Every structure is written in structure tokens, then in C-alpha cells.
């Protein structure tokens, strides 16, 4: 493949962005010292499209477009970049990293592809840190104008973890599990799990040096609780959701799916005994993580949860 520099008029140059509210600067100037591609140029589009098509031919199923808000929308500055790329890449799944704020226009990007619910991730981290949340505050994904089934959710992203601000670096593995139980159990959004460097995070810093570029990262995604949440999500595909605080206790979150099962999260450092209203049918429900039994009788669920743990409940079939 020829080098992109061989294409006439391949770049807008390397002038930096000084105003994050100026869409021209955000989309036509250089981000972090990287030359800005002339994405209006048909030859540049074809160059990039050929790369994506080759990736699909080699086995890729989809693409994440990093810093997507830094590429102009259809109709902006005489561009059809996204119209061409998204329609012709051959990918089954495509989304853009559109970090919310300033001139991000996430609702417009959300009409074209999946977009990231970065504010919701920030909110989830806040919930984990404070150990409580009002059930109604969890409902809104905080991306106005974008369909909920077109959102990418996360507890943390690579930026949250690795940037100097260390927004999420101090989170422990158990913190991540608690956050994942909420976004993973919900009906909408496509949860994205960030695999940290091995041994990183918590009290160990961002990059402890155990792994290098190219090595596998943390295998926290294999944790039995994470696995159970993921299996629950798949099993409940298409089922409605109901989010509540059992016992009216904001330290507890219960996400019920279509009356078929539930995920309960104890955000607190205290053992909790639950006796609360539920949409689940009467019967016994088994926590697939611990094996503990929860009872539902007369639309009241009863059970017990250890501090800062997750229960994934399915009915016990007779």
C-alpha cells in the first residue's frame, strides 16, 4: 500500500486546536500534535476505506473510530466522509468515540453510528465511590438525542485509566465489578470492558511494568462475577428492565429483567438483608455466583448479601 503522503492535498496541516467549542478547529485542526487528514479528499477516503475493507477480509467484525468527533459530520465543510466510510467498510458493528462536552454534537453522530456514553461512565464511577445511588438516577444514560440501543457504555475507558488525570486509575477490581454489574445487567447500551495492564490500578499505579506493548492485559474479564453478568445479559436479551432500590436502600441496586431474573448489587461495606417488592414471580431464585437462594413470596423478595458483592438470580426450575 502506498504511503498516504503520496496523495496530493492529504492533510489540513498541523495547526493545533485552541477552542474546543469551535467545530472548524475541532474537525479541521490537529489533535494532540497529529496531522489532521483531509477527510473531504476522495482519495484519502478511498485510502482509508481500502484499509478497513482489508481488515474485514482478514477477519475483523467491526471498528471503533477513535476521536470520531474530530472528523466532520455530513454536510459540515463540504464532507461526505462518514456517509462513504460507514456504508462501504463491510463491518457488522461500528461506533465512534465521541467524548461528550464542548462541541461534541453526539446526537448527530448518534444518527450515523453507535456513540460513547462517557458522562454515564463518569456517573457510574461516582456511584461506586460514594456507595449509594437513587434508582431513578441510573435510568438516564445522559446522552440526549441518541437512542439507548445505539450507545456504548463503560465503567472506565483507556483514557480514564491512562491519562494523567487518573480519573479511574484508583478503582480496584471489585469497584469495576460493581460498576459492571449495573451497566452489564441493563437492557440497552453495549458495555465495553477495558482490560488494564496486568497488576495496574488500585494502589499500584497505571503502568507497573509487568506487561509490555503486545502482551495480554488483565484477565479480570474472566472473573466469575463478570462472566455471570455477561451470561445474564445475553440470556435476558430483549427483556424489559426495572431498576429499583430494594428496601428503599440506596446502597442496594436491583435490575430486574422481564420478570425472568435479576442482578442485585450491594454497593456498601455492610451485609444487607433484603425484604422488598419485586416484579419476579413467586418461587426460589439461585444466585449463580454464590449458590445462595433468594425467596420470592407474594411479590416480596428475601435474601442476604455480603458487603460489596453482586448476586445474579435465575429461577430454580422444578
C-alpha positions, 0 to 999 in steps of 0.5 A: 500500500502506498504511503498516504503522503503520496496523495496530493492535498492529504492533510489540513496541516498541523495547526493545533486546536485552541477552542474546543467549542469551535467545530472548524478547529475541532474537525479541521485542526490537529489533535494532540500534535497529529496531522489532521487528514483531509477527510473531504479528499476522495482519495484519502477516503478511498485510502482509508476505506481500502484499509478497513475493507482489508481488515474485514477480509482478514477477519475483523467484525467491526471498528471503533473510530477513535476521536470520531468527533474530530472528523466532520459530520455530513454536510459540515465543510463540504464532507461526505466522509462518514456517509462513504466510510460507514456504508462501504467498510463491510463491518457488522458493528461500528461506533465512534468515540465521541467524548461528550462536552464542548462541541461534541454534537453526539446526537448527530453522530448518534444518527450515523453510528453507535456513540460513547456514553462517557458522562454515564461512565463518569456517573457510574464511577461516582456511584461506586465511590460514594456507595449509594445511588437513587434508582431513578438516577441510573435510568438516564444514560445522559446522552440526549438525542441518541437512542439507548440501543445505539450507545456504548457504555463503560465503567472506565475507558483507556483514557480514564485509566491512562491519562494523567488525570487518573480519573479511574486509575484508583478503582480496584477490581471489585469497584469495576465489578460493581460498576459492571454489574449495573451497566452489564445487567441493563437492557440497552447500551453495549458495555465495553470492558477495558482490560488494564495492564496486568497488576495496574490500578488500585494502589499500584499505579497505571503502568507497573511494568509487568506487561509490555506493548503486545502482551495480554492485559488483565484477565479480570474479564474472566472473573466469575462475577463478570462472566455471570453478568455477561451470561445474564445479559445475553440470556435476558436479551430483549427483556424489559428492565426495572431498576429499583432500590430494594428496601428503599436502600440506596446502597442496594441496586436491583435490575430486574429483567422481564420478570425472568431474573435479576442482578442485585448489587450491594454497593456498601461495606455492610451485609444487607438483608433484603425484604422488598417488592419485586416484579419476579414471580413467586418461587426460589431464585439461585444466585449463580455466583454464590449458590445462595437462594433468594425467596420470592413470596407474594411479590416480596423478595428475601435474601442476604448479601455480603458487603460489596458483592453482586448476586445474579438470580435465575429461577430454580426450575422444578 
